[in-house]
């Protein structure tokens, strides 16, 4: 029983320490703008979706290139039959083994289809490039949004300093007005 209670105490302290670590103060979580960019580009859903779409487009390009490769297929089947058959038609049965085999090999290649495969490959390659550019566009848009928010914060900080100076100046004028 004592071992169980000490186990519960250890687990309780472990969980409590993990919870305390998870609740850090905002002062310890100060980020610079480069860290914001890195975190946002790594964890943004739109960018992740664009990256996955780019990977799909690359796979579609590989699939289109695979359409130009010849195809070969083969199949084989074999049937064995062992039966007592009336071969001489006189009523005596003879043990007879018969086999039947089917073997098939097919091969196909497209010799000419008016450049359809080449056009498809080029189309898929261009779609992959478009998908990669969409990833870059999403990253650029996110960077602009973060930069705009950062500049708004700096502007708000400067406005706060200006307003504090304005309050101090107004307070000094009020004091001067009261002296006169």
GIQUI-V400053 format. One record per residue. N is the residue number from 0. PHI is phi in radians with two decimals (999 if undefined). PSI is psi in degrees with one decimal (* if undefined). OMEGA is omega in whole degrees, 0 to 359 (NA if undefined). Layout:
# GIQUI-V400053
n=N phi=PHI psi=PSI omega=OMEGA
n=N phi=PHI psi=PSI omega=OMEGA
This chain:
# GIQUI-V400053
n=0 phi=999 psi=-38.8 omega=181
n=1 phi=-1.15 psi=-37.0 omega=179
n=2 phi=-1.15 psi=-38.0 omega=179
n=3 phi=-1.16 psi=-42.1 omega=181
n=4 phi=-1.19 psi=-36.7 omega=177
n=5 phi=-1.21 psi=-33.1 omega=176
n=6 phi=-1.12 psi=-44.0 omega=179
n=7 phi=-1.10 psi=-40.2 omega=179
n=8 phi=-1.12 psi=-42.5 omega=180
n=9 phi=-1.12 psi=-45.0 omega=179
n=10 phi=-1.09 psi=-42.0 omega=180
n=11 phi=-1.08 psi=-46.3 omega=179
n=12 phi=-1.15 psi=-35.3 omega=178
n=13 phi=-1.12 psi=-46.1 omega=180
n=14 phi=-1.15 psi=-41.9 omega=180
n=15 phi=-1.12 psi=-39.0 omega=179
n=16 phi=-1.20 psi=-36.5 omega=177
n=17 phi=-1.14 psi=-38.8 omega=179
n=18 phi=-1.20 psi=-36.5 omega=179
n=19 phi=-1.19 psi=-36.3 omega=178
n=20 phi=-1.18 psi=-36.5 omega=182
n=21 phi=-1.21 psi=-19.9 omega=181
n=22 phi=-1.84 psi=73.3 omega=180
n=23 phi=-1.45 psi=156.9 omega=180
n=24 phi=-1.32 psi=153.2 omega=180
n=25 phi=-1.07 psi=-26.7 omega=180
n=26 phi=-1.14 psi=-31.4 omega=181
n=27 phi=-1.42 psi=-7.6 omega=182
n=28 phi=-1.88 psi=30.7 omega=179
n=29 phi=-1.32 psi=132.7 omega=182
n=30 phi=-2.02 psi=152.3 omega=169
n=31 phi=-1.72 psi=175.7 omega=186
n=32 phi=-1.21 psi=-30.6 omega=178
n=33 phi=-1.14 psi=-39.8 omega=177
n=34 phi=-1.15 psi=-35.6 omega=177
n=35 phi=-1.10 psi=-44.2 omega=179
n=36 phi=-1.07 psi=-46.5 omega=182
n=37 phi=-1.10 psi=-46.6 omega=181
n=38 phi=-1.12 psi=-43.3 omega=183
n=39 phi=-1.15 psi=-42.5 omega=181
n=40 phi=-1.25 psi=-27.2 omega=180
n=41 phi=-1.40 psi=-28.5 omega=189
n=42 phi=-2.05 psi=4.9 omega=180
n=43 phi=-1.35 psi=132.0 omega=183
n=44 phi=-1.18 psi=-40.2 omega=181
n=45 phi=-1.12 psi=-41.2 omega=179
n=46 phi=-1.19 psi=-40.9 omega=178
n=47 phi=-1.09 psi=-41.2 omega=177
n=48 phi=-1.12 psi=-41.0 omega=178
n=49 phi=-1.12 psi=-39.2 omega=178
n=50 phi=-1.12 psi=-41.7 omega=179
n=51 phi=-1.15 psi=-38.4 omega=176
n=52 phi=-1.11 psi=-35.9 omega=176
n=53 phi=-1.15 psi=-39.2 omega=177
n=54 phi=-1.15 psi=-38.1 omega=177
n=55 phi=-1.12 psi=-41.5 omega=180
n=56 phi=-1.12 psi=-37.5 omega=177
n=57 phi=-1.15 psi=-40.0 omega=178
n=58 phi=-1.16 psi=-35.7 omega=177
n=59 phi=-1.14 psi=-34.7 omega=176
n=60 phi=-1.13 psi=-44.0 omega=179
n=61 phi=-1.12 psi=-39.6 omega=178
n=62 phi=-1.11 psi=-41.2 omega=178
n=63 phi=-1.15 psi=-37.2 omega=177
n=64 phi=-1.18 psi=-31.6 omega=179
n=65 phi=-1.22 psi=-19.3 omega=179
n=66 phi=-1.20 psi=-17.2 omega=180
n=67 phi=-1.52 psi=-10.4 omega=182
n=68 phi=-1.42 psi=138.0 omega=178
n=69 phi=-1.08 psi=150.2 omega=178
n=70 phi=-1.93 psi=141.1 omega=178
n=71 phi=-2.33 psi=133.2 omega=176
n=72 phi=-2.37 psi=151.1 omega=181
n=73 phi=-2.47 psi=149.4 omega=174
n=74 phi=-2.57 psi=152.0 omega=180
n=75 phi=-2.52 psi=139.9 omega=174
n=76 phi=-2.49 psi=143.7 omega=182
n=77 phi=-2.44 psi=135.1 omega=181
n=78 phi=-2.15 psi=128.2 omega=176
n=79 phi=-1.98 psi=131.4 omega=178
n=80 phi=-2.23 psi=125.8 omega=177
n=81 phi=-2.08 psi=116.9 omega=185
n=82 phi=-2.59 psi=161.4 omega=173
n=83 phi=-1.61 psi=115.2 omega=183
n=84 phi=-2.06 psi=151.7 omega=175
n=85 phi=-1.58 psi=91.0 omega=186
n=86 phi=-1.42 psi=-39.8 omega=187
n=87 phi=-1.63 psi=-1.2 omega=180
n=88 phi=1.04 psi=27.6 omega=178
n=89 phi=-1.96 psi=5.9 omega=177
n=90 phi=1.70 psi=-8.2 omega=176
n=91 phi=-1.55 psi=136.9 omega=181
n=92 phi=-1.69 psi=139.3 omega=177
n=93 phi=-2.10 psi=141.2 omega=177
n=94 phi=-1.29 psi=124.0 omega=186
n=95 phi=-2.32 psi=133.5 omega=177
n=96 phi=-1.92 psi=126.6 omega=177
n=97 phi=-2.23 psi=143.8 omega=179
n=98 phi=-2.18 psi=149.2 omega=177
n=99 phi=-2.44 psi=125.3 omega=181
n=100 phi=-2.20 psi=140.8 omega=176
n=101 phi=-2.23 psi=124.2 omega=181
n=102 phi=-2.22 psi=131.5 omega=187
n=103 phi=-2.41 psi=132.0 omega=174
n=104 phi=-2.27 psi=125.9 omega=178
n=105 phi=-2.08 psi=140.7 omega=175
n=106 phi=-2.41 psi=142.0 omega=177
n=107 phi=-2.52 psi=147.5 omega=176
n=108 phi=-2.58 psi=140.9 omega=177
n=109 phi=-1.55 psi=115.4 omega=180
n=110 phi=-1.45 psi=-40.5 omega=180
n=111 phi=-2.76 psi=129.9 omega=175
n=112 phi=-2.46 psi=39.3 omega=175
n=113 phi=1.07 psi=35.5 omega=175
n=114 phi=1.31 psi=13.8 omega=182
n=115 phi=-1.05 psi=-46.5 omega=181
n=116 phi=-1.11 psi=-43.0 omega=180
n=117 phi=-1.12 psi=-40.3 omega=178
n=118 phi=-1.16 psi=-37.7 omega=178
n=119 phi=-1.13 psi=-42.2 omega=179
n=120 phi=-1.08 psi=-45.2 omega=179
n=121 phi=-1.10 psi=-40.3 omega=179
n=122 phi=-1.10 psi=-45.6 omega=180
n=123 phi=-1.16 psi=-35.2 omega=177
n=124 phi=-1.13 psi=-43.0 omega=178
n=125 phi=-1.15 psi=-36.6 omega=177
n=126 phi=-1.13 psi=-35.0 omega=176
n=127 phi=-1.17 psi=-39.3 omega=177
n=128 phi=-1.13 psi=-41.2 omega=178
n=129 phi=-1.08 psi=-41.8 omega=179
n=130 phi=-1.12 psi=-40.5 omega=177
n=131 phi=-1.14 psi=-38.9 omega=177
n=132 phi=-1.17 psi=-32.6 omega=177
n=133 phi=-1.14 psi=-36.1 omega=176
n=134 phi=-1.10 psi=-46.9 omega=180
n=135 phi=-1.10 psi=-39.2 omega=179
n=136 phi=-1.12 psi=-41.8 omega=178
n=137 phi=-1.10 psi=-41.1 omega=179
n=138 phi=-1.15 psi=-40.9 omega=179
n=139 phi=-1.14 psi=-41.6 omega=179
n=140 phi=-1.09 psi=-42.9 omega=179
n=141 phi=-1.14 psi=-40.1 omega=178
n=142 phi=-1.09 psi=-41.5 omega=178
n=143 phi=-1.12 psi=-40.9 omega=179
n=144 phi=-1.12 psi=-41.9 omega=179
n=145 phi=-1.17 psi=-42.0 omega=179
n=146 phi=-1.10 psi=-42.1 omega=179
n=147 phi=-1.09 psi=-43.4 omega=178
n=148 phi=-1.12 psi=-40.0 omega=179
n=149 phi=-1.10 psi=-43.4 omega=179
n=150 phi=-1.17 psi=-35.1 omega=176
n=151 phi=-1.12 psi=-38.2 omega=177
n=152 phi=-1.14 psi=-43.9 omega=178
n=153 phi=-1.09 psi=-40.8 omega=178
n=154 phi=-1.11 psi=-41.8 omega=178
n=155 phi=-1.11 psi=-38.1 omega=177
n=156 phi=-1.10 psi=-45.4 omega=179
n=157 phi=-1.15 psi=-38.4 omega=177
n=158 phi=-1.11 psi=-37.0 omega=178
n=159 phi=-1.12 psi=-43.0 omega=178
n=160 phi=-1.09 psi=-44.4 omega=180
n=161 phi=-1.08 psi=-43.7 omega=181
n=162 phi=-1.17 psi=-39.5 omega=177
n=163 phi=-1.09 psi=-42.4 omega=177
n=164 phi=-1.10 psi=-40.1 omega=180
n=165 phi=-1.12 psi=-40.0 omega=178
n=166 phi=-1.12 psi=-43.0 omega=180
n=167 phi=-1.13 psi=-41.1 omega=179
n=168 phi=-1.13 psi=-42.7 omega=179
n=169 phi=-1.13 psi=-39.7 omega=178
n=170 phi=-1.11 psi=-39.9 omega=179
n=171 phi=-1.14 psi=-39.7 omega=179
n=172 phi=-1.15 psi=-37.6 omega=178
n=173 phi=-1.11 psi=-41.7 omega=179
n=174 phi=-1.12 psi=-41.1 omega=178
n=175 phi=-1.15 psi=-38.7 omega=179
n=176 phi=-1.15 psi=-34.1 omega=180
n=177 phi=-1.28 psi=-29.9 omega=179
n=178 phi=-1.26 psi=-31.2 omega=182
n=179 phi=-1.52 psi=* omega=NA
